Amino acid sequence: MTKAVVRNEAMETKTALVVVTPPSSGGLQYAKKFSIPARSTFETSWPVLIGRTETPTSDFAYLFFPNGDEDGLIHRGGQDEFIPTYSGMVSPNPNLGLTGLLSDPDEPTEHQDATLNLLKLMTFSRRQQLNVITILPTDLGPHGECLEPLDQLTVTSSELLQHPDAIDSIRAWLQRGGRLWIRLDRTGIDVANSLLDDALPLSVVGQTTANTVLLTLNPDYRQETHPTREVERTFDEPIRYVRVVQDGGEAIWNIDGWPVAIRVPVGRGTVVVTTVDSSVFCIRNPAALEGEPAFRLIPSAEPMQTALFLNREQPLLDQKSVTEQAASIIGYRIPSRFTAIGLTLCFPALLFVVGVWLQRREQGERLILLLPVIAILVAIPAVGLGSLGRGVAPKTVIETGFVQSVPGSKRLVSDGYASVFDFGPKTLIVSGTEGTIVEVDPDPTNRNYRRLVWTGVDTCHWEGLKQPDGIRTFSERSLETLERPLSATATFDENGVVGKLDSGGFSETGDLIIAGMGQDRMSLTVDSAGQFQGTPDDVLAIGDFLGQSLVSDQQRRRASVYASMFENTEKIDAFPQTLSLLFWAQSNRQMLNIGDSDVRRERSLLVVHPLRIERPTIGARITIPSPFISMRTTKDAEGFGFSSIFDNRKRRWSKTETSSRSFMQLQIPAVCLPFEVDIAELELFIRAGSRTVTVSAGSYESQTVIRSLESPLGLQLISIPAELIRESCRAGKLYVSLDVSDLKALEPKDGEDDVSQTQNDYWEILRLGLTLIGRRMADVP
């Protein structure tokens, strides 16, 4: 953020223009135009995008135009030799953002030191730096971009509620992928709830102090990765921790059964909430060298560090896919291929008719003289349609946004892309309201400056922006304000899942998908009231994202966007991380103005909202489709079976050549417990030619073979006897193991000398899904 302080000495209100040119801008400038009351000093700030730089500080050139319009003169002070500059701190590596600490100005040093020690320790282990930027709530303005240089932010301020602009900025930054640490023992519960909305409902039960505490790690974490399961800490002075009850999230550490470190995804970002003094997570390191932190992390602290210090992920929407979608929409106004085929067939058809007519008149030799005339007659409509083609496709703006919704929030980030189709080249009129910004890529070869001018807190426009002939796609930053918070709830009945979607004011919702628990996805049918339902038959096949044989062109385009998101192998975690409802909708608000009033506009949003599952009726028969049953590989009771071909984080299988045993734990939704199983159907899609595949099921301690498959290729339907898994299902978990043998040698057929050249050594599992039918037998807290 750039801050300017300007004084107006005149007796009337003046308009000023300040233009900043950052280093490595590639021809981009960022300006603020504002009015200054008479005889007063005015302070303002606005965002400036900085390109790649090699130094932690850089000089920013700026121009000041006191009359509000560029007059071609350079106004400088007496101390400036030429164009004035100011210095600013930047991150020398754009892939590693800065770390910030938001605290109160009067926070005691001993409290701040404990937080800084842990932050510096985790920062150093990540990027070999000890730098932490200290921020006050008054430093954050209403611009959502003011925190963009940060990848991590820690909040200890108890006075944050008095600064609503700062809260809005943190929320927007978090939804865009920021990583936030909330020290609830310092901020209080109200600050935490204001930042999280309903993403992590917390309630305080009480607080206590102790000189000795025993930290217990989440039992679901792998023993091999985190061998230390408990850490005892003793202090000379009592430390305080707050006892809270959580509804959601993942408890990383507990003390006496109370969570003291909780991880929860919020939007595209991640939040870690701690309720105990941060000194419990680090130990003094007497062997530290100069320039290294004086502390080290407690054993098995990696989950907390990883949650806070992974790099921000790239946008989920793929620009190429979105551009192709926009081009397809625009292309419907261009003459279709049937017109082209018709014009192509006109020439031989007309030639045949004229030839027959001349032959009947016994003047066939004249056909060669009429050939040019026929060609001209056919070319006339083709040339006419071609000349009209440029006018057939109107000026069009197609906006595609992505919303990772936060429960309870009415203001959501809806960043995406805007594809503009026009006949240029010409100056493009682009303006945004409510904080919407069109981002332009730097172009060092462009000698003409392109300037983003802010005229208010959330209004801006571009000057000097050129539109080439054809389609151009811009990145877009936007915030969507809803009439009411989004909500999506569901439960199970005898057919599958039923639920209700409140779109919060979005219109034309459609193409609903449930995903996030396991590898499977399910399409849903929805009515005009938002009631939706899905059955096991609606579980989508591999590579399918709609579940329909006949789809519209719009659905086909949406399916391509779904594919680019779900099949992205570069993501660290599977998408989405939690059980979610995905749907497309139309925005009823126009916050971006591109072009003239005659431009055709369309703004569609892909919305991802966490799905809340409610308890089904006790004793009623219910069906739990496979997308609601999570799955991960683990070791069996003998210490074997952890699969190297299934990635728990990405929920993805990989190919292999060697034999393998995969011991899989399948988790029944907690709202269905205790679950009395009647029918269990396993679907296995596998390609394992010339191999024997043995499928077993049962409890953690005991597995029974239920099917042996020879050279399986394709979908295998396997029934699991209910008596084998009845007890484990009551506890919420059941176990399936897959044993794949080594490759069998093929016998050569008659006339063949060697079959090794045609034998495929690889095998792979493409899908493993489980459907359960049974009853919830009792009500448990």
N, C-alpha and C positions, 0 to 999 in steps of 0.2 A: 504494500500500500504506500502511496505517495501522499504526503501531507504538505499543504501550502498555507501560509499565513500572509494575508494581503491587507494593507491599510488603505482606506479611502479618505483622502484629505479634503475632498471637495464637499460642497454644501448640498449636493444632490446625489441620489443613488447612481452608482456606476456599475457597468457590466465588465467583467474581466475574463480573459482567456489565458490559461496556462497550459503550455504544450510540453510534454516530456518525451524525449527520445532515448530509450534505454540502449545500453550497449548490445551489439549483435541483434538489433531489432529487425534487420532485413527490410527496412523501409516502413516499419510500423511506428506510429506515434499514438500517445494516449494523452488526452486533454480533458480539462474540466472548465466549463463555462458557467459562471455564477454571478449573481448580483451582490453588491456590497452596499449596505446602507450608508448614508452620508456620515462623515466624521466618525468612522468606526473601523475596527479591525475584525476581519473575517477569517476563520479557520475552516478548511475543508480538506477532504481526502478522497482519493479514487484509486482503483486498481490499475496496476501497470504490469503487463506480461513481459517477463525477462527471458531471453534466449539463453543458449549455452554459454557459459563463461568459465574461465580457468582460475579466477581469483575469488576469494571470499568477499571482497569489497570491490565495487565498481563505481565509476563516475557516470552520472546521468545528466545529459545535456537538457536544458529546458529553455523555453522562450515564454516571455510574458507580454501579453498585448492588453494594455490598460483599458482600451475602449471596447473589448469584447470581440473584435473582428481582426483577422490577420491583415496588417497594413503594410507588410513587406519590410518593416523596420525591425532591427534587433535592439530591444530595450535592455540595457545592462547597467549594473551598478558601477561605481567608480573603481571598485576593487577587481572587477572582471576585465580581463584582457580582450576577450572576444565573446563567444557564446557562454553564458554562465552555466555552471554545473553544480551538482551536489553529490555526495557520496551515499551509498547504501550498501547494506549487507545482503549478500545473496548466497545461495548454496552452490558451491563449485561443481557439485555432481548432481544433476537434475534427477538422477535415478534414486538418490538418497536424500529425502527431505530433512528438514530441521526438526529438532525436538524442542517443545515448548512447555513451560510451567506457568499456569495461570493461578495466581495467588492474590491474597489481599495485601494491601500496602503495609498493614500493621501485623501481619502474621508473625508469630514468634520465630526467632532464628532457629531454635532447636527443632521446631516442627518442620520448618522448611528444609533444614539440613538433612533430615532423615529421608525426605522425598528426593532431594537432589542427589544424595549418595546412591540411591537405587537407580535413578534415571541415568546418571553418569556411568554407572556400572553397565547397564544394559546397552547404552549408546556406544560405549567403548567396545564391547564385545561384538557389536554389529558393524560399526564403521570406523573403529580405531580413533574416535574423537571423544572428548569430554565436554564438548560445548552444549549447553542448555540455555535457551533463551527464556528469560523471565518476562512475563506479560501481566499487566494489570487489567481488570475488567473494563476500565475506561479506555484502554488502547484499542478495543474492538468496536468497530462501527457497524452500521447496518449492512454493509456490503458483504455478501456471502463469500467473496474472494479474499478477504483479509487474512484468512488462515491457510490459504493455499500453499505457501512455502513450507508448511509444516506437514510432516508425516505422522508425528506423534504429538499429542497434547495431554498434559496431566492437569487436572483441576483440583485445587484444594481450597478455593475461595468459598467462604460461607456467605459472602455478600453478593453473589452472582445474581440472585433474584432481583436485585435493585437495578440490573442492567439488562433489560429485555433485548436490546440490539445485540449484545454479546451472546445471549442464549440462542437467538436466531442464527447468528453466524456459526456457532459451534454445531447446531443441528444440521445446517446445510453442508458444512465441511464434513461432518460425520457421514451423512448420507452419500457423499461423493467418494467415500473410501477411506476417510481418516481413521486413525486408531487412537481411541480415547481411554485414558485411565482416570477414573473418578475415585478419589479417596473419600468415601462416604463418612468415615470417622472424623474427617475435618469439615466437609461441606455440609453435612446434615442430609436428612432424607429428602427434604423439599427440593433442594438443588438437583439431586440425583433424579428425582421423578420429573422435574421440569426438562431435563436434558434427554431422558429416555422415553417420555410419554408412556405408552403401555407396552413398550418392547420388553421391559423387564419389571413387572409389578413387584415392588418390595414393600414390606411392612416391618417396622422396628418393634421388637419384642422387649428389648431392654439393653443394658450395657453393663460391662463388668471390667475389673482390672485384675491382673495377675502378674507375678514375677516369673512364673514358669508356664509356658504353653506348649502343647503338643500339636504340631501341624500334621494333619492326615491327608494324604494325596487321594484324589478321585480313584476309587477302586476299579473303574472301567479302563484306566490307562494301562498300557501294556507293561508287564513286569520286566521284559527284556530291555525296553527303552528307558524305563524309569524304575530302576531296581530299588531305590530308596523310597519306601512307602510312608515313613514317618520321620519327622524332624522335631527334636525337642529344643526349645530355646529358653534360656534363663537370663534374666536381666536384674541389674542392681536395683533399678527403680521400676515400680509396677507399670505395665503398659495397658492401655485401654483397648477393648474391642467391642463393637456393637453387634448385638444379636439380631439377625434379620431372618425373615421367612421369605423365600423367593418363589415366584410362580413362573418357571421357565429358566432358560439359561443353563450353563454348565458350571457346576461348582468345581474349581480347580483344587482349592485347599479348604479344609474344615478344621475347626477347633471345637472339641467336645460335641461334635455333630452339627455345629453351626457353621454355615458357609462364611469364609472370610476372604475368598477371592473367587469371583464369578465372571465367567466369560459369556457374552451374548452378541450375536450379529445384529447390527442396526443399519438398515439400508445396505449399502455396499461396504460399510465400515464395520469396525469391531470395537466393543467396549469391554473393559475389565473394571469391575467394581470391587474395591477392597474395603473391608470394614475393620481393619486392625492396623496398628502402627506399622509403617512400611519397613521399619528396622528389623522386623521378624524375618524378612525375606533375604537379608544379606548378612554376611559375617565378615568381621574385620580380617584383612589379609596382611599379616606382618611381613610376608615375602614380596610385597608389591614393589616394583621398580619405579624409578622416577618417571613421571608422565603416565603412570598407570593408576587405575582406581585403587583406593585404599581398602576396598571391600571386595568380596566375592559372593556370588549367589549361593544360596543354600542348595543342597542336592535336589535333583528332580524339579528344578525351577524352570525348565525349558518351556513347558506349556504356557506359562504366564509371559515369558519373554517373547516367545514366538507370536503370541496373540497381539502384542503391542509393537513389535519391531520387524514385521515383514513389510516388504515394499508394497506400495499401493498397486492394486491390480489395474490392468488396462480396461478401458470401457468394454462392456459386454456386447454392445451393438457393434456389428462389423460394418465399417463404412462402405466397403465394396458391395456387400449384400444389400445395404440400404439404398445405395445409388442405383443398383440394378432394379430394385423394387420401384423406385421413382421413375426410372426410364420406362419400365413396363407400363406404369399408369399413364404416363404421357403418351406412350406409343399407341394407345387405343384411338387417338385422334388422327393418326397417320393412316393413309390408305392401307388396307389389309393385304395379305398375301394372295387372297382370292382375286382382288382387283388386278394384281400383277400377273397372276396365272391367266385371267381372262384376256388381258391385253396381249399376252404372249401367244395365246391360242387363236387370236383374231386373224393374225397374218396367214397361217396355213388354212384356216377355215375360209377366209375370203378368197385366197388363191385357189382353193378347190372349187368354190362356187363359180368363180369367173372362168376357170378352166373348163368346167362342165358346160357352161353357157356357150363359150367359144367353140367347143368341140361339136356341140349340136348345130351350130351355125357353120360348121366346116371351116372355121377360121382359127384353128388352134395355133398356127404359127404366130399370131399376133399376141399371144400370151407374154412373150418375152418383152414386148413393147409396153405392156401394161404393168409389169412388175414394179417399176419405180412409182407408178401412180398408187398401186396397192400399198406399198411401203409407206408412202406419205400419208395416205388415209389412216393407216393404223397408228402412225407416229403422232398425229395431231392430238388425239385424246390423251396419249401418254405424256406429251409435252405439257398439255394443259393441266393434267393432274399433278405433274411434277412442279409446275409453277405455283399451283395452289397449295402444295404440300407444306411450304413454310408457314402459310397462314392457317392451315388446318389445325396444327397443334398450337393452342393458345399459350400465352405467357402463363407459366405455372410455377407454384411453390409447393413442394411436398415436404412436410415436416414429419419426422419419425422420432419419437422420444421414448426413453426407457425410464420407468418409475419403479424403484425398489422401495415399496411402501413400508412405512413404520406404523404399527398399530397405535391408534389414538391421535395421530398427527393429521392436521388439515393442510399443512404446507409441506409439499413434497418436491424433491429435486426431480426434474424431468428432462435431463440432458439428452442430447441426441444429435441429429443431423438435419440440415435443411438443404434440399436439392432444388436448385433454381434453373428453370428452362426459359431461355429468352433468345431472341435474335440480336446479336451484338455485332461488333463490340460497342458498348455504351456504358455510361456511368450508372451504377446500380444504387438505387435508393434503399438503404437498410436502416431501420430503427427498431429499438426494443423498449418495452415497458416492463414494470414489475421485476426488474433485475435480469431480464433476458439479454444475453450477449451472443452475437455471432462472432466466432473466432476465425481470424484470417491467418493463414500460414505465412511466415516470413519468406521473402523472396529477395535475396541479395542482388539479383540481376535487374530488379525493377527499380529504376531511378526515381519514380514518382512516389511520393509519400502517401501512405494511406493512414487516415487518422480516425481513431475512435474517440468521440467527444461525449463526455458525460454532461448532461444538462440538469440533472437532479440526482437524488439518492438512488433511484432505480430506473432512470430513463437515459438512453444514450442513442447515438446514431453514428454511422460511418460517413466519412468524406473521402473522396478520391478513389472509391472502390470501383473497379472496372469489371464488367461481365463479358466474358468471351462468348462466342457463338456456340450454342449447344447447352449441355447440362453442366452445372458446377455445384459441388456439394461442400457445404460449410459445416464445421462443428458448431453446436449450439448449446449454450448453458442457459437453463431455464428453471423456474420454480412454478409449480402448479398449486394454486390455492383452491381447496375443495369446499363445497357447501357444508360437509360434515365428514368426519373420519371414515375411511374405508373399513369395512368389516366383512369377514368371511368365516362362517362357522359350519360345522358338519358333524354328523354322527352316522352310525351304521344301522341298517335294517336288514331284513331277510334277503334283499336283493343286492345290497352293496352299500354305497355311500349316498346320503342325501344331505342337502345343506342349503344355505341361504347366503347370497352375495348382496351387500349394499355397496353400490359403486361410488357413493359419496358425491354424486353429481355428474360423473362421466356418463356419456350416452353411447348407445349402439355397442354394448358389450357383446363379445362373441369369441368363439374358438377357445373355450376354456380347457385348461390342462391342469392336472394335479401332478406334482413331482416333488422330490426332495427327501424322501425317507430311504428309498432304495434305488435300485437301478431302473425300475419300471416307471412308466408314466401312463396316465389315464386321461382320456378325453371325456368331457361331460356334456350333457344336454342341459340347456337352461331355458326357462320361460321368461316372459316379459316382466314378471314380478321378481326375478332374480333367484327363483328356486331352481336348484340344479340337482342332478342325480347321475350316478355312474354304477356300472355293474362290472364283474370280471370280464365280460365280453368286450368292454370298452378299453381294456388295457391295450396300449398301442404296441404294434409290432416294431421290431428293430428298424430304425430309419423312418418310421411313420410318425407324424406329428398332428394328424387330424382325425384319423380313424374313420374316414369316409372314402368310398370308392369314387363318388362323383363330387368334385370340388369346384368352386368358382375360381376365377382368376385371382381374386383378392385373397382367397384362402391359400392358393398355391404360393403367392408371394409371401404371405405370413409364414407358411411352413418353411420357406427358405431361410427366413430370419430365425425361426426356432432352431433350425438345423445348425446355423452358424454359432448359436449360443450353447446348445447342448453338446455338440460334437467338437467343441474347442478343447484340444488336448493340452494346450499350454497353461491352462489354469491350474493353480496349486490345489484348490478344493473343488469338489463337484458343485455344479450349479443346479438348483439353488441349494444352499447349505442346510436349510430347514424345510419342513413340510410346507409347501406354498401352493397357492392358487394363481395360475398365470392366465391372463386374458387380454384381449385387444379391446380398445375403446377409442372413442372420438372425444377430443377436448372441445369444450364449449367456449373457450376463451382464446382470444387472439392477442398474443403478447409480442409477436414479431411481425413487423411490417416490411415487406420486401417488394419493391416495384411499385407500379401505379395501381389505381383503383380497379383497373380492368383485369388484374391478375387472378387466375383461378387458384384457389388455396385449398389445402387439405392438411389436417394435423391429426395423426393417429399416434396412439400410445400403447406400448406393451407394458402392462402392469404386472408386477410380482408382489403378492401380498401373503404374509404368513397365514396359514389356515389353522384355525383353532378347532380341535376335536372335542366334542362333548360326550359324556358318558351315555351309552345306549341303555335302554330299559332292561332292568334286571329280569332274567329268565326268558327274555324274548330271543328268538332265533335270529342271529345276525351273520352276515357274510363280510369278512375282512379281505378286500382285494389286495393283491401283491404290492401295489405302490405304497401301502400303509405299513408294510412290514420291513423294518430296516435290517440290514445284513452287514456283517463284517467277518473277516477271518480271524481266528485266534488259535491258540494251542489247545490240544485236548488234555484229558486228565493225565496222560503219560508224557506230556511235554512236546508232542509232535503235532503236525497238521497245520501249522501256520503257513498259509499259502503265499508263495512268491509271485503268483500270477494274478492275484486280486489286490488292487490298491484300495485300501479302506477310505482314504481321503478323497480319491477321485471316483470311487464306486465304479471301477472299470476293470475288466479282465484283459489280459494280454496273452499273446501267442507264446508257445514254447515248444521245444522239441523233446525235452526230457520227460520222464514219468513224474507224476506229482500227486500229492495228497493235499486236499483243501478241506480243512475243518471249518465249517461255517456256522456262526451263531446268528439266529434270526430272532428279532425282538418284536413281540406283540405290543401294540399300543397300550400304554398304561391305563387309559380310560376303560379298557375292556377287561381288566383284571378284577378278580380271578376268572380265567377263561376256561370253560369246559368245552373241549374240542369234540366235534362229531365227525367232521370230514376235513382232510388235509390233502390238497392237490398240489403237487410240485410240477413246475414246467421248466424243463432244461433244454436249452437250444445249444447244441454242441456239434462240433465237427472234429471227429477223432477217428479217421479211417485207419484200419489195420491196428486198432488198439482195443483193449478191454476196459470198459468203464464200470466201476462198481459204485453204486449209490447206497449209502447207509443212513439211517436216521435213528433218533432216540434221545436219551438224556446226555448230559455232559460226561457222565462216567461210563455209560454203556451205549454202544451203537450196534444196530442190527441191519444186516444187508436186506434191502428191499427190492433191488433190481440190479441185474448184471446186463450190460449192453455190449454187443460186439460190433465194432466199427460203426458207431452211431453217427449219422449225418442228418442234421435238422432238428426239429422240435420233438422232444420226448415228453409224454404225459405220464406221470408217476404218482400213484396213490400211496400215501403213507398211512399205515394202520394206526387208528386213533389210540389204541392201547400202548403203542410204543412211545408216544409223546404226551400222554394225558397229564402226567405229573409235572413235566417240565413246562407245559402250556399254562398250567395253573399258576406257576411262578413267573410267567411272562416270557420265557425263552425256550426255544427248541433248537436242536442241533442236527445238521446234515453234513455228511462227509462225502467227498467225491474222490475216488482213487482211480487214476488213469495210468495204465500200464505202459511199459516201453513199447516201441514200435515192433510189430511182428514182421518177420521176414516174409516177403511174398515169393511164392513159387512161380518160376517162369512158365508161361504157357507154351504150347507147342509152337515151335518156330521162333521163339524169343530167346535170346542169349542173356539179356540183362534187363531187369525191370527197375533197377535202382534209379535210372534216369527219369522214370515217370512217376515214382513214388513220392508223395508229399510227406515230408518228415514232421511238419508242424501240425499241432492241434490247438484248438481254442474253444473256450466257452464264450458264447455271445450273450447269453441271458440265463439267469436263474431266478425264478419267481415262485412264491408260495401263496396260495389262497386258502383261507381257513373259514370253516363254517362251524358255529357252535353257539354258546350262550355266556353272558356275563352272569355269574352266580351270586354275587353278593356286593354290597356297597362297602368300599374301603376308603379310609381317609386319604 
